[in-house]
Amino acid sequence: MIEKGNMMAKEQASIITIFGGSGDLARRKLYPALYQLYHRGFLGEHFAVIGTARRPWSDDFYRDIVRTSLQGEPNTDDRSVKHFADHFYYQSHDVTDAEHYVTLKKLAAKLDADYEAEGNRLFYMAMAPRFFGTIASHIRSENLLSETGYNRLIIEKPFGRDFASAKELNDSISAAFTENQIYRIDHYLGKEMVQGLLALRFTNPLLTPIWNKDYISDVQITLAEKVGVEERAGYYETAGALRDMVQNHIMQLIAYVAMEQPATFTPAAVHAAKNKLFTHLPVLTPEQAKRDWVRGQYSASPSQLGYRNEDNVDPESMTETYVAGRIELDDPRWAGVPFFVRTGKRLPAKSTQISINFRPLEHNIFDTVGCNNARVNRLTVFIEPQQGYTLTLNGKTLGASYELEQNALSFVHNQDEINGAPEAYERLIGDALAGDQTNFTRWAEQEHTWNYIDVIRNVWDNSTDLPMYTAGTPGPAEGDALLSRDGFAWAEDFGLQK
Ligand SMILES: NC(=O)c1ccc[n+]([C@@H]2O[C@H](COP(=O)([O-])OP(=O)(O)OC[C@H]3O[C@@H](n4cnc5c(N)ncnc54)[C@H](OP(=O)(O)O)[C@@H]3O)[C@@H](O)[C@H]2O)c1
């Protein structure tokens, strides 16, 4: 049984192979995350990491790279960093070359004996997705899977670029790993307040009974970035905001907001609840996609480049850097409640938040006596950069007259606590080592969400309509019109005056 309360308490034994060990993700996220697991004692003496990539590095050079990647990380000192890095080994390897897998297998077996890793193997695909299938089939054909311990695979986003490619990818990794061995990363599921959302929803008698269409008028999810495309234009030009943010992160957040209460807090029960929810995500018609989804692209402001002027971007690019949509689930709990979502680059502020807007009371005793400026109650969950939540209630202003005002009950995690909590990758790698799939996505979820997204993508790919918004502004007016059409407005105003 998985002891969630005890996560990161028991030292884990494993040989961790990172394909793409010299890459950006490995250096920026994976090595710091593994270090923090080491610092907590979750990894100790019984683990080793094999980094593989084509460049011909030595173990010593690789360990230098690992040490460098930890500069500025919390909880580091020279001695611990050195002991940690001594667990790292490098194998130069072209993933298309079968012979190198034999060398990898021998190295893993030797390290398993040296570190008493109990035959456990964790494979991490930190490379471009086009290699995932090749790696999986070689792991199988060259027999890299352990017969004495567990075999687990962590796989990065993007998981395909449409349903057909996602299925092809899934078929290829399924040839070597079963669904229970595959850990598909969506790093939003590792974020503290996304985890916290489940606690809010399922432990508060104040909230649980009213979490439905009778009490909630609309749900809003914003994933806003202040930055532009930065150095990722090569990837972003082929992805766009819809694939990059909506199919995965936004859909996963919708699942956590909207799913029925899982029978227990176990991977199987949580995934069953999510999967059921996604069966209530109706596939759109092209007309519905046109009506309920809008895209945009940032244009230059006096101080910032437009998307089409960024390095490695086609000057006539039709790639969307902004998406807003209106989703309606067809299950009994949510029928008729719009879920408004938006995400974009070069918006006024970095902000990820979820707002739950409650319906006004049908009868209000203040209606007839001239002091009814009651507003809707709202629960806002701040995921980043601030982490916490606010519940707004109506109260009376101080003083002799009877005026109403909106008061906020707020909880914000302080920065020291945030710094001490596991970062998303640390939590997720820890989960994979512990064998807990709760915070990973399953194939059925990918299937539903890609089928939904593909319709929107096809509509846009056959259209020349691409609204522009000036860099640093809250996105195109079409994104606001989606809400005003139903009598709503975005709750998040990025600190700007409305
Ligand atoms: N970077 C991020 O922040 C981030 C965030 C989310 C998801 N991801 C995903 O994570 C994955 C890796 O991204 P990344 O940014 O780390 O990419 P990257 O910096 O380009 O790294 C790619 C790695 O693959 C290796 N490689 C390339 N061709 C190879 C081959 N034929 N055989 C063996 N190794 C090969 C490269 O090393 P050599 O050149 O030495 O072979 C390098 O280590 C991608 O799926 C990406 O979408 C990345």
The ligand as a Gaussian input file, in Angstrom:
#p B3LYP/6-31G(d) Opt

LIG

0 1
 N       13.701000      22.003000     -21.032000
 C       12.563000      22.125000     -20.392000
 O       12.380000      22.986000     -19.530000
 C       11.432000      21.180000     -20.670000
 C       10.200000      21.396000     -20.028000
 C        9.157000      20.499000     -20.249000
 C        9.353000      19.412000     -21.080000
 N       10.551000      19.240000     -21.714000
 C       10.704000      18.080000     -22.576000
 O       11.849000      17.341000     -22.141000
 C       12.498000      16.725000     -23.243000
 C       13.960000      17.172000     -23.298000
 O       14.010000      18.573000     -23.457000
 P       15.366000      19.400000     -23.316000
 O       14.960000      20.828000     -23.275000
 O       16.215000      18.884000     -22.214000
 O       16.082000      19.101000     -24.715000
 P       17.629000      19.314000     -25.096000
 O       18.277000      20.302000     -24.206000
 O       17.651000      19.534000     -26.561000
 O       18.266000      17.906000     -24.767000
 C       18.148000      16.797000     -25.626000
 C       19.040000      15.675000     -25.130000
 O       18.945000      14.593000     -26.026000
 C       20.254000      14.158000     -26.382000
 N       20.196000      13.553000     -27.718000
 C       19.751000      14.124000     -28.867000
 N       19.808000      13.238000     -29.891000
 C       20.284000      12.074000     -29.356000
 C       20.543000      10.780000     -29.876000
 N       20.333000      10.460000     -31.167000
 N       21.013000       9.831000     -29.026000
 C       21.229000      10.101000     -27.729000
 N       20.998000      11.304000     -27.180000
 C       20.538000      12.275000     -27.977000
 C       21.083000      15.413000     -26.311000
 O       22.440000      15.179000     -26.094000
 P       23.535000      14.959000     -27.304000
 O       23.355000      16.113000     -28.226000
 O       24.841000      14.943000     -26.584000
 O       23.207000      13.662000     -27.911000
 C       20.492000      16.053000     -25.041000
 O       21.042000      15.451000     -23.898000
 C       11.668000      17.134000     -24.468000
 O       10.704000      16.141000     -24.660000
 C       10.987000      18.415000     -24.019000
 O        9.799000      18.644000     -24.709000
 C       11.590000      20.097000     -21.525000

